[in-house]
Amino acid sequence: MKRQPVLKDPLARKAWAAMQAAVAKVVEAHRRDGRPLAVWQDGKAVLVPPDGASIVGEASGKYRVSGRSRKA
């Protein structure tokens, strides 16, 4: 995962911590059950074997934002 951003809002900090805990829980459950973990790597969805789940993380890089706007 990328370096934790500087979050000034207490609610944003709680949300970030909850997301990190949820991801850790899912990775551990997949490792414990022996199931591969689906992740996004190099622009493709790939399955990481349960024993390789410890290497799951976000590579540093820039995100691309499309020019289309989303309407709610």
C-alpha positions as CSV (number, residue, x, y, z in Angstrom):
1,M,0.0,0.0,0.0
2,K,1.1,3.5,-0.6
3,R,2.5,5.7,2.2
4,Q,-0.3,6.9,4.5
5,P,-1.5,10.3,3.4
6,V,-1.6,13.3,5.8
7,L,-5.2,13.3,7.0
8,K,-6.3,16.2,9.1
9,D,-9.9,15.3,9.4
10,P,-10.5,12.8,12.3
11,L,-13.2,11.0,10.3
12,A,-10.9,10.6,7.3
13,R,-8.3,9.1,9.6
14,K,-10.8,6.7,11.0
15,A,-11.9,5.7,7.5
16,W,-8.3,5.2,6.4
17,A,-7.6,3.0,9.4
18,A,-10.7,1.0,8.8
19,M,-9.8,0.4,5.2
20,Q,-6.3,-0.8,6.1
21,A,-7.7,-3.2,8.8
22,A,-10.3,-4.6,6.3
23,V,-7.6,-5.2,3.7
24,A,-5.4,-7.0,6.2
25,K,-8.3,-9.1,7.3
26,V,-9.2,-10.2,3.8
27,V,-5.5,-11.0,2.9
28,E,-5.2,-13.0,6.1
29,A,-8.5,-14.9,5.5
30,H,-7.3,-15.8,2.0
31,R,-4.0,-17.0,3.3
32,R,-5.6,-19.0,6.1
33,D,-8.1,-20.7,3.7
34,G,-5.6,-21.4,1.0
35,R,-7.4,-19.3,-1.6
36,P,-5.7,-17.1,-4.2
37,L,-6.2,-13.4,-3.9
38,A,-7.4,-11.4,-6.9
39,V,-5.4,-8.1,-7.3
40,W,-4.7,-5.5,-9.9
41,Q,-1.1,-5.6,-11.2
42,D,0.3,-3.9,-14.3
43,G,-3.1,-3.0,-15.7
44,K,-4.5,-6.6,-15.3
45,A,-6.4,-8.6,-12.8
46,V,-4.2,-11.5,-11.5
47,L,-4.5,-14.2,-8.9
48,V,-1.8,-14.2,-6.3
49,P,-1.3,-17.6,-4.6
50,P,-2.0,-17.7,-0.9
51,D,1.6,-18.0,0.1
52,G,2.4,-14.9,-2.0
53,A,-0.2,-12.8,-0.4
54,S,2.4,-11.1,1.8
55,I,3.7,-9.3,-1.3
56,V,0.3,-7.7,-2.0
57,G,0.7,-4.0,-2.0
58,E,0.3,-0.9,-4.1
59,A,3.2,-0.1,-6.4
60,S,4.2,3.5,-6.4
61,G,3.0,5.3,-9.5
62,K,0.6,7.9,-10.7
63,Y,-3.1,7.3,-11.1
64,R,-4.7,8.1,-14.4
65,V,-8.0,10.0,-14.3
66,S,-10.3,9.9,-17.3
67,G,-11.6,13.0,-18.8
68,R,-15.2,11.9,-18.4
69,S,-17.2,13.3,-15.6
70,R,-19.6,11.2,-13.5
71,K,-23.0,12.4,-12.8
72,A,-24.8,11.3,-9.7
